[in-house]
Amino acid sequence: MSTRHRAAVLGSPIAHSLSPVLHRAAYEALGLDDWSYDRFEIDEAGLPGFVGELDGSWAGLSLTMPLKRAIIPLLDGISDTAASVEAVNTVVLREDGRRFGDNTDIPGMIAALRERGVEKVESAAILGAGATASSALAALARVCAGPVTAYVRSEARAEEMRGWGERLGVDVRTADWERAAEAFAAPLVIATTPAGTTNALAVAVPDTVGTLFDVLYDPWPTALAAAWSDHGGKVVGGLDLLVHQAVLQVEQMTGRTPGPLAAMRAAGERALAAR
């Protein structure tokens, strides 16, 4: 095995990140006792210096906000998936010294949906228009056969989402956030907004619903996710996404095909329960 056994998650703020819990659980399940995974509070200004000082002991990095785009100029190459949304959340430090970026959020979303039996839908809705929304659109390019309606707060955001749709080959329509409750008629709704944003919508969940993918994991369940479950709908949560994208990161960084999905999810659930 390679002598490179260090990995970490970078971002700001980073104290809340569950990535160390998940990756360490994977290492334990795989018997990788000599691997370590840490977290570092790094902002955009500090990123070049941190990356420039990495030595041969490093195998990979996970990137969270606000670094997913800032990392790209520091890399030797990125995958087509990462290029499609101009966002990298995974860096593999190769033995020849090259730094390669990928995006495991997109296949992680697809895998999380597939785990809950969602393979294909005829239409979908997205709540929000931030960086996670573009990854959601990229996932929907492979999951949704028809139009996607994005509910946003400004025309600038609406234009941005339509632009992403054109780039990703998705038929994106936009609507004002005031009409967000209309999203619930779609067979798949992906909520990408910050904590608390959708709380007021919980009372508008109809009696018959499809699948909700809420990318938050803390606090969990969100008011919207709880209401969705109460109405018999299928719910995919942020921890599901986090685990699936982390499995792919572990595989790329260690060269081992991980089977510890259950172990990683259980570790994440324990960590959240302890907060």
N, C-alpha and C positions, 0 to 999 in steps of 0.2 A: 504493500500500500504506500502511497505517497506520504512524504513526511509533513505535508501541509495539512494541519489539523485545526486551524483557527477560522472562525466565521463570526459574523455579528450583524446586527440590524442598526442602521443609522437613520436619524431623523430628528425633528424638533417640533413639538415635544416628543419624547421617547419613553418616559417613565412608565406609561400605561401599556406599552407594547407587550403582547402575549408571545411574540416570536421566540424569545429565549426559552419559554416554557415548552413550546411545541417542538422546536428543534432539538432541545436537550432530551425530550421524551423520545424522539425519533432515534437519536444517537444511542440511548439506553436500549431501546428495542432492537437495534441493529448490532448491538455489542461494540459500538465504537467508543470505548472507554477513554481513549486518548484524544477525543475531539472536544472542543470548547465552543460555546456560542454566547456572545455577550451583546450588550447594547451600549451605544454611544450617542450622546447628545451632540449632534452635528447640524449646523445650519448651512445654507448655501455658501456663505463666505468661508466657512471652515472646511468645506468638502475637498477642494483641490489639495490642500495641505495634508489632510488625513490620508487620502488615496495615494498621494505621492510618497508617503512614508511606509506603505505596506511592504513587508518583506516576504520571503519565500515560504514563511510558515502559514500564510493566509491562503484559504481555498475559495472563499466567497463572501459576498455581502448581500444583505437584504436592504432595500431602500424604501422608506416611507416618506410622507410629505415632510418638507417641501423639496425633496431631492430627486424625485422620479424623472424630472426633465433636466435638472442641473447636472446630473451625472453623465449625460450623454456625450458632451464634448470631451470628457476625460477617458472615454473608452476607445478601444481599437476597432470595435464593430458591435452591431446590435442585430437581433433577430428581426425577421419580417413582422412578427407579431408585435414586438416592441415598437418598430417603426410605424406600424399602422395607427398607433395612438400617441406616438412621440412620448412614450413613458416607459421607463425601465424600473422594475422593482427587484431585479436579481442580477448580480454581477458574479461571474465565474472567473477566477484568476487562474489562468491556464499555466501549465508547467513551463511553457516557452516564454512566460512573462506577459502574454497578451491578456487584455481585460475585455471580456465579452459580456454584453448586456442582453437580458431577455425580460419578458413580461409574463409572469405566471398567474397574474390576476385573471386574465381572459380565459385561459384553459381551466383555471380554478373555478370560475363562475360556471362554465359549461359542465364541469364534473360535479359540482355541488347540485346543480339542477338535475343532472342525469341520475344522481344518487336518489333523488326524490321522485324519480319517474317522469321527469319533464324532459322529453327528447326534442319535441317540435311543437310549436304553437302557431296559430294563424295570424295573431296580432299580439301586440304587447304595449305596455306603457312604462315610461320612466318618470320618476319624481326627482327633479333636480337636474343640474346641468354642469356639475363640476368635473374634476378629473376622473372620478369613479364612474360618472355617467358615460364618458367616452369609452371606457373599458366595457361598460355594460352594453353599449351599442355594438362594440366589436364582438362580444359574445352573442348578441342577438343576431348578428349577421349570419351566424351558423345555426341558430335555434329558431328564429322567427321567419315564417314564410311570407308574411304580409307586412303591413305598415306598423310603425312604432310611433306612438304619440308621446312627446316629451312635454311635461308640465313645468314651466319655468317662470321666473319673476320679472324678466326684462326682455326687451326685443333684442338686445345685444346677446344675451344668453340663447335666445331662440335662434338667432342667426348662426351662432357658434354650433349649436346642435345640428342644424340643417347642414352646415358645412361638414361636420363629422359624418353625417349620414351619407352625403355624396361621396366622401372619401372612402367610406367603408362599404358602400353598396347597399345601404339600408334606406328604405322609404320612410324618412322622418317627417312627421307632421308636428307642429308645436301648438301649445295652448297656454293661456295664462294660468298662473298658479291658483288664482281664485276659482278655477274650474277643476282643481285637482281631484275632487271626489269622483269626477266622471271617469277617472283612470280605473276605478274599481270594477268597471264592466269588462275590462280586458281579461283574457285568460291567464296572462302573466303580467304582474306589476313588479317593477324593480325600484325600490326606494333607495336613493343614493345621497340623501340629505343628512346634515349634521343632527346630532342628538336633540330631540325635542321638537324638531321642525314639523314632523307629521302628527304630533300628539293630538292636535285639534281635529284631525281627520278621522280619528278612531270612531267617533260617533256616527260617521257617515258610511261605515262599512255595511254593505247590503246583506240580505239574507243568503244570497247565493253568490259565492266567490270562487275564483280559480286559485292560482298560486301567487303568493307574495314572497319576494326575495328582498329582505331588508338587510342591507349590508352592515348595519351596526351590530356590535356584540356586547357593548357595555354602555348603558345598562341594558339588560335583557331579561324578559322580553320587552320590547318597546310597547307603548300603548297601542300602536297600530297592529303590531304582530299579535298581541294578546287578543285584541278584538277580532282579528282575522281568524285566529284559532277558535275563538268562541262561536264564530259563525260557520265552523266546519271547513274552513279553507286550509290548503296546504301551505306551510311556512318553511322557507329556507332562510337561515340566519347568517349573520356575519361570521360566527365561529365556523360554520360549514365552509364558507369561502376561505377563511384564514387557514384552516386545516388543509384543504385541497391545494391551495397555492403553495403552502409550506412543504407539502409532500414533494411537489415538483422541484422546489428549491433544494431540498435535501438530496434528491436524486442527482441534480446537476452538480452540486458542490462536492458530494462524497463519492460519486460514481457508483453508488449502491442503489438498487431498486428497492425503495422502502415499502414495507408492508404494514407499518405501524399506524395506520390511519386511526384505528380505535384507540390506541394508546395515546396518540397525540390529542385526539378530541377529549378523552377523559382527563388528560392533564390540563387542557384549557378550561374545561368545566370546573375542575377543582380550583384552579387559580381565580376564576371569576367568582366562584362561590365564596372565596376567602376575602374578597374585596369589601 
